[in-house]
Amino acid sequence: MTDTPSDSRALAVPGGRLTRLARFSGLASTIAGTAALNGARQIVQGRRPQARDLLLTPANARTVADQLAHLRGAAMKVGQLISMDAGDMMPPELAEVLARLRADAHFMPHGQLKRVLARTWGADWQTRFATFQRRPIAAASIGQVHRARTTDGRDLAIKVQYPGVRRSIDSDVSNVAALMRLSGVLPRDLDIAPMLAEARRQLHEEADYAREGDHLSRFAALLADAPAFVVPGLHADLTTPDVLAMDYVEGVPIDALTTAPQATRDRVMTLLIGLLFRELFEFHLMQTDPNFANYRYQPDTGRVVLLDFGATRAFRPEMAAQFRRLMAAGLDGDRAAVRQAILDIGFFAEETAPHHQAMMIDMVAMSMEPLRRPGAFDFAHNDLALRMRDTGMALGTDRSFWHIPPMDTLFMQRKFAGLYMLATRLKARVDLRAIITPYL
């Protein structure tokens, strides 16, 4: 969750299915009307407009982003996922507009908040608290966080789900997909059906705060031997499927460390990348949401705070073994073994064209470059990300290479990519080989 920015405001969440559908319909009409008007202008000017150019505009993308931010819930969450997974395939100005969905959210007015809490805790819920801050300290796609102190002295962060989120997930996902197609924000050749099916499943899980509370407690136990991390404690007596109560933990945003000493930035990223490999190879359980806001830092203790376990995903032990074989083969430079490992994981199939297989093997070889180098890898001064993006785009835009790998691998890739982005933002230097070697 992100700290509530100054341009966020109290805005009621449309909770009824018909109300939300009406907003989607109105938005679609606005986009179509704008395209028709722009097309008429171009015809008058003697030009023959292309439909894609009329729809795929920053103005339309801004309209979509603003409305999804207003709707919140699954609508905003799907917009976030699409902006992350397909952002590199959009023009930069459109990707930048949609990236706003990952940055902020409006929050519920106090009256709506009180009604939600009364339905959850009962009409006398306020008697449990000595203080309950009306303005949230954070707001995101499916809920907002308030700081509160109970009458028995507990300092808590209370995450409250927006009304109607669970019952609107399936329809929101379908409506957002149709809207993205209409607006031209997504390339027509991009097959997002598997992504949308997984989005529905994931969103239903993320909307269950009792489930998230279980994962919060589980990670606290798994990291009991890692004092460099802080996981907020769960308060089960106040937690329900709609409300998550946990310790309030102080910390600054992780990306605020851009001005910290180099040694601090290096240490923090070493910790987070080390945790990623523990999740994969030891826990077989991973928090797969790479949003920077899910990490905070305590300057006084040097500890990293871990937040938001709604997107936690369990992996089969066999998957860890498959990735271990892939990394070992990549480090050895054994292309035949890399190919077999890729087949086992499901990144491509036996019938995949040989040149596409070669491109995938090349991408794995590129991803192994930081691990092959002795000493620290400098995330700030290299072109690895650009080279991998270019190769990935060449594969993704080639219609003859339409192969959807297992969803577990997509979520894992997202986590890897998110940490790479954070390490680049912090200009960190990390000895990746030293981290991975014990697991191989």
C-alpha positions, 0 to 999 in steps of 0.5 A, spaced: 500 500 500 502 506 498 502 512 502 496 517 501 498 522 496 496 529 497 492 529 490 488 523 493 481 525 496 475 522 499 471 519 494 465 514 495 466 507 492 461 505 487 459 498 490 453 496 486 454 492 480 449 496 476 452 502 478 459 500 476 456 497 470 453 504 468 460 507 469 463 502 464 458 504 459 459 511 460 466 511 459 466 506 453 461 511 450 466 517 452 472 514 448 468 512 442 465 519 442 472 522 442 474 518 437 469 519 432 470 527 433 477 526 432 476 522 426 471 527 423 476 533 424 481 529 420 477 527 414 475 535 414 482 536 413 483 531 408 486 525 412 484 518 412 484 516 420 486 509 422 482 507 428 488 505 432 490 512 432 484 515 434 483 510 440 490 509 442 491 516 445 494 519 451 487 523 453 483 516 452 488 512 457 488 518 462 480 517 462 481 510 463 486 511 468 482 516 472 475 512 472 479 506 474 482 509 480 475 512 482 472 505 481 477 502 485 476 494 487 478 489 481 477 494 476 483 498 478 487 492 480 486 489 473 488 496 470 495 495 475 496 488 472 495 490 465 500 496 466 505 492 469 505 486 464 503 489 458 507 496 459 513 495 455 508 493 449 505 500 449 507 507 447 511 510 453 506 516 454 501 511 454 505 506 459 506 513 463 499 514 464 497 507 466 503 507 471 499 512 475 494 506 477 500 503 481 501 510 484 495 512 488 488 511 490 482 515 492 479 513 499 472 512 502 469 518 505 468 517 513 461 516 512 462 510 508 468 507 512 463 507 518 458 503 515 463 498 512 466 497 519 459 497 522 457 491 518 463 488 520 464 489 527 457 491 529 454 498 531 458 499 537 465 498 534 468 505 536 467 503 543 473 498 542 478 504 540 481 510 544 483 513 537 481 511 530 484 516 525 479 518 520 484 519 514 487 513 512 495 513 512 495 509 505 490 507 500 490 502 494 486 498 489 482 494 494 482 497 501 485 503 505 489 503 511 487 507 518 492 507 524 488 506 530 489 505 538 485 500 542 482 501 549 487 496 551 493 500 548 494 496 542 497 501 536 494 498 530 494 499 522 487 497 520 486 495 513 479 496 511 476 493 504 472 497 499 465 495 499 462 491 494 469 488 492 468 481 492 461 481 489 464 485 483 470 482 481 468 477 475 464 483 472 469 488 473 475 483 470 470 482 464 469 490 463 476 492 464 478 487 459 473 490 454 474 497 455 482 496 454 480 493 448 475 499 446 480 504 448 486 501 444 490 501 450 492 494 449 495 491 442 489 487 439 494 481 438 495 481 445 492 475 448 490 476 455 485 471 456 489 467 461 492 473 465 484 475 466 482 468 468 488 468 473 486 475 475 479 473 477 482 467 481 488 472 485 483 477 486 478 473 490 484 470 494 486 477 495 479 480 497 479 475 503 483 478 509 482 472 513 487 469 508 492 474 508 492 474 515 494 467 515 500 468 510 502 474 515 503 470 521 506 464 516 511 469 514 512 472 521 514 464 523 518 463 517 522 469 518 523 468 525 530 467 524 531 473 520 532 479 525 533 484 519 526 483 517 520 486 520 513 482 519 507 486 523 504 482 528 496 479 526 491 481 531 486 475 530 480 478 534 479 484 530 480 480 523 475 478 518 474 477 511 473 485 510 478 487 515 485 486 517 488 488 523 496 488 524 501 492 528 503 499 526 510 499 524 514 505 523 518 505 517 520 510 511 518 508 503 523 503 501 525 507 494 526 513 499 533 510 500 535 513 493 539 518 497 542 513 502 549 511 503 551 506 497 552 501 503 545 502 505 542 501 498 547 495 497 545 491 504 537 492 503 537 489 496 542 484 498 537 482 503 531 483 499 534 478 493 536 473 498 529 473 501 526 472 494 531 466 493 529 463 500 521 464 498 523 460 492 528 454 494 526 454 502 519 456 503 516 454 496 511 460 498 512 467 495 509 474 496 508 475 488 506 483 488 513 487 487 510 494 488 515 498 492 510 500 497 510 493 500 517 494 503 519 500 508 525 501 511 527 503 519 533 508 519 534 507 526 534 499 526 536 498 519 531 493 518 526 492 512 519 492 513 515 487 509 507 489 508 501 486 504 501 478 503 494 478 499 498 476 493 502 470 497 502 464 492 505 457 494 509 453 489 510 446 488 517 443 490 518 441 483 518 448 481 524 450 485 527 444 483 526 446 475 529 453 477 535 450 480 536 446 474 535 452 469 540 456 473 545 451 474 545 450 467 545 457 465 551 458 470 555 453 466 553 455 459 550 449 457 545 451 452 542 444 451 541 443 459 538 450 459 533 448 453 531 442 457 530 446 463 525 451 459 521 445 456 520 442 463 518 449 466 513 450 460 516 457 457 516 453 451 514 447 448 517 441 443 513 444 437 516 451 438 519 454 432 527 453 433 528 460 432 524 462 438 527 457 442 534 460 441 531 467 443 528 464 449 535 460 451 539 467 449 534 471 454 536 465 460 543 466 458 542 474 458 539 473 465 545 469 468 550 474 466 550 478 473 550 471 476 557 469 472 560 475 474 565 475 480 563 480 485 558 485 485 553 486 480 552 494 478 544 495 477 545 502 475 551 501 470 549 496 465 544 495 459 542 488 461 534 490 462 534 494 455 537 488 452 532 483 455 526 487 454 528 488 446 528 480 446 522 479 450 518 484 446 521 481 439 518 474 442 511 478 445 509 481 438 511 475 434 504 472 433 507 465 431 510 465 438 503 465 442 505 460 448 502 461 455 507 458 460 504 456 467 501 462 471 506 460 477 512 462 472 509 468 470 508 471 478 515 469 479 517 473 473 513 479 476 517 478 482 524 478 479 522 483 475 520 488 480 526 487 485 530 488 479 527 495 478 527 496 485 535 495 485 536 499 479 532 505 482 536 504 488 543 504 484 545 498 488 551 493 487 549 486 489 554 480 489 548 475 486 553 469 485 554 469 493 547 469 494 545 464 489 550 459 490 548 456 496 542 454 493 545 450 487 
